[in-house]
């Protein structure tokens, strides 16, 4: 029984790992160390399950117990801590809540042991020189100093302690942080934040605002104190994309906020100190870029306007006819009775050919023609009748001649038919059509679209071939 021991130190006792369960309990029990204050475990390879509790065989059953009513400090160095990975559900512990300082260093732990949360009165926690990859939320309301330095931490949680906390110092130096996103709003007593020698290239806007707020809050509560931020040893992004952070570093140090070892802050893309980066270049280049960008936009807008005007002028007739069709369709004026009919566009001087040749031949093959002299609605305007006929009929048969191209209404019908659909137009030359009389659109159609020509000096074989081609063209679907 060693109940009067106040300081107990295991140092380089590798043989402890060889002790079996009963021997460890018999010779190295901590169960009734009622006066121990400081426990130091140093260079112990392993001590099985006997670091913080021991298992004893009583007469009735196996019990797990630990009685440390005066326990205040624990230091563990260079010791594998399998014990700290074990649950505490079956353990009767007295005194853990009184521990004020815990040091677990060089123990190769990869995660924070859950048992740490049992030290409710802990003020100082040092976990440096381990292999931690991330922090966890600690239920330590009284914690003042947290030191997980020199680990492999890459991710920080939003919160690491309860809202009502006393945390004053956080040392995250020599980790692998690339982003700082810790919520500082609830760390009202925080006065020292060490982020040195990480992989930070910048600190974004929101964390910077929280740091400024925290420094102002600290200055209000204690005018003689300033918030200390250490970001030395990081390789900062020194370019104009990070100008806001660079300005913040150079202008923020005041009586409220101080940067420790700021002279050791270098650029990641060079070995030069951050202070050597000429921020004026960003404003000069920024102004030049602003002028260049706006000049480019202005040129693009001017060119687009010129092109739009040119296209509007060049296609003004087509646009006009397109608008007429849209207006007609907007008012749902398509006449379903005309679907399946074929509108004949011709000059009145060619009406004899229409009535003597075209109508009889088309009637023989049951092709229903829409003739303006017969079928236009009385009371509607000529333009409305034309639009209704072309938009409702399946195809438009345009009978081209010198008389046709000289007629304004005939050219209106021709343009409307083209506007509706290029394939819905069947051009037929029935008389003399001189090159000089052709408009641009007629000339384009006769050169680029297959048309049918009436054989004026032909004979029956040629006329039969003409009618065969015309009937085939008329009956050909528009989508082919």
SULZISUL-V117208 format. One record per residue. N is the residue number from 1. RES is the residue in one small letter. PHI is phi as a letter, one per 20 degrees, with the letter a starting at -180 (none if undefined). Layout:
n	res	phi
N	RES	PHI
N	RES	PHI
//
This chain:
n	res	phi
1	x	none
2	x	c
3	x	f
4	x	e
5	x	f
6	x	d
7	x	c
8	x	c
9	x	c
10	x	e
11	x	c
12	x	l
13	x	d
14	x	f
15	x	f
16	x	f
17	x	f
18	x	e
19	x	f
20	x	e
21	x	g
22	x	f
23	x	f
24	x	f
25	x	f
26	x	f
27	x	d
28	x	c
29	x	f
30	x	d
31	x	f
32	x	c
33	x	e
34	x	f
35	x	d
36	x	f
37	x	d
38	x	c
39	x	d
40	x	c
41	x	d
42	x	c
43	x	l
44	x	e
45	x	f
46	x	a
47	x	c
48	x	l
49	x	d
50	x	c
51	x	e
52	x	d
53	x	b
54	x	c
55	x	d
56	x	d
57	x	e
58	x	e
59	x	f
60	x	e
61	x	a
62	x	e
63	x	c
64	x	d
65	x	b
66	x	b
67	x	c
68	x	c
69	x	f
70	x	d
71	x	f
72	x	c
73	x	c
74	x	c
75	x	c
76	x	c
77	x	c
78	x	l
79	x	c
80	x	f
81	x	d
82	x	f
83	x	g
84	x	f
85	x	e
86	x	e
87	x	f
88	x	d
89	x	f
90	x	d
91	x	d
92	x	e
93	x	d
94	x	c
95	x	o
96	x	f
97	x	f
98	x	e
99	x	f
100	x	d
101	x	c
102	x	c
103	x	c
104	x	c
105	x	c
106	x	l
107	x	d
108	x	m
109	x	f
110	x	d
111	x	b
112	x	f
113	x	f
114	x	f
115	x	f
116	x	g
117	x	f
118	x	e
119	x	e
120	x	f
121	x	e
122	x	f
123	x	d
124	x	c
125	x	c
126	x	d
127	x	c
128	x	f
129	x	m
130	x	c
131	x	c
132	x	f
133	x	d
134	x	b
135	x	e
136	x	c
137	x	f
138	x	d
139	x	e
140	x	d
141	x	f
142	x	e
143	x	f
144	x	d
145	x	c
146	x	d
147	x	c
148	x	d
149	x	f
150	x	l
151	x	c
152	x	c
153	x	f
154	x	d
155	x	c
156	x	d
157	x	f
158	x	f
159	x	c
160	x	c
161	x	c
162	x	f
163	x	f
164	x	e
165	x	c
166	x	c
167	x	f
168	x	d
169	x	c
170	x	c
171	x	d
172	x	d
173	x	f
174	x	l
175	x	d
176	x	d
177	x	f
178	x	d
179	x	b
180	x	d
181	x	c
182	x	f
183	x	f
184	x	e
185	x	f
186	x	e
187	x	e
188	x	f
189	x	d
190	x	f
191	x	c
192	x	b
193	x	c
194	x	d
195	x	d
196	x	f
197	x	l
198	x	d
199	x	c
200	x	f
201	x	d
202	x	a
203	x	c
204	x	f
205	x	f
206	x	f
207	x	f
208	x	f
209	x	f
210	x	f
211	x	f
212	x	f
213	x	f
214	x	f
215	x	f
216	x	f
217	x	f
218	x	f
219	x	f
220	x	f
221	x	f
222	x	b
223	x	f
224	x	e
225	x	d
226	x	c
227	x	f
228	x	d
229	x	c
230	x	d
231	x	c
232	x	f
233	x	n
234	x	e
235	x	e
236	x	f
237	x	f
238	x	d
239	x	b
240	x	f
241	x	f
242	x	d
243	x	f
244	x	f
245	x	f
246	x	f
247	x	f
248	x	f
249	x	f
250	x	e
251	x	d
252	x	f
253	x	g
254	x	b
255	x	f
256	x	e
257	x	c
258	x	c
259	x	d
260	x	e
261	x	l
262	x	f
263	x	f
264	x	e
265	x	e
266	x	d
267	x	e
268	x	f
269	x	e
270	x	a
271	x	e
272	x	f
273	x	f
274	x	g
275	x	f
276	x	e
277	x	f
278	x	e
279	x	f
280	x	f
281	x	f
282	x	f
283	x	f
284	x	f
285	x	f
286	x	f
287	x	f
288	x	f
289	x	f
290	x	f
291	x	f
292	x	f
293	x	f
294	x	f
295	x	f
296	x	f
297	x	f
298	x	f
299	x	f
300	x	f
301	x	f
302	x	f
303	x	f
304	x	f
305	x	f
306	x	f
307	x	f
308	x	f
309	x	f
310	x	f
311	x	f
312	x	f
313	x	f
314	x	f
315	x	d
316	x	f
317	x	f
318	x	f
319	x	f
320	x	f
321	x	f
322	x	f
323	x	f
324	x	f
325	x	f
326	x	f
327	x	f
328	x	f
329	x	f
330	x	f
331	x	e
332	x	l
333	x	d
334	x	f
335	x	e
336	x	f
337	x	f
338	x	e
339	x	f
340	x	o
341	x	e
342	x	c
343	x	f
344	x	d
345	x	d
346	x	b
347	x	e
348	x	f
349	x	f
350	x	d
351	x	f
352	x	f
353	x	f
354	x	f
355	x	f
356	x	e
357	x	d
358	x	f
359	x	f
360	x	f
361	x	f
362	x	f
363	x	f
364	x	f
365	x	d
366	x	m
367	x	e
368	x	e
369	x	e
370	x	d
371	x	d
372	x	f
373	x	f
374	x	d
375	x	d
376	x	f
377	x	f
378	x	f
379	x	o
380	x	e
381	x	f
382	x	g
383	x	f
384	x	f
385	x	f
386	x	f
387	x	f
388	x	f
389	x	f
390	x	f
391	x	f
392	x	e
393	x	f
394	x	f
395	x	c
396	x	c
397	x	e
398	x	e
399	x	e
400	x	e
401	x	a
402	x	f
403	x	f
404	x	f
405	x	f
406	x	e
407	x	e
408	x	f
409	x	f
410	x	f
411	x	f
412	x	f
413	x	f
414	x	f
415	x	f
416	x	f
417	x	f
418	x	f
419	x	f
420	x	f
421	x	a
422	x	f
423	x	e
424	x	e
425	x	d
426	x	d
427	x	f
428	x	c
429	x	e
430	x	d
431	x	b
432	x	f
433	x	c
434	x	f
435	x	f
436	x	f
437	x	e
438	x	f
439	x	f
440	x	f
441	x	f
442	x	f
443	x	f
444	x	f
445	x	f
446	x	f
447	x	e
448	x	d
449	x	c
450	x	f
451	x	d
452	x	d
453	x	c
454	x	f
455	x	f
456	x	f
457	x	d
458	x	f
459	x	r
460	x	f
461	x	f
462	x	f
463	x	f
464	x	f
465	x	f
466	x	f
467	x	f
468	x	f
469	x	f
470	x	f
471	x	f
472	x	f
473	x	f
474	x	f
475	x	e
476	x	f
477	x	f
478	x	f
479	x	e
480	x	e
//
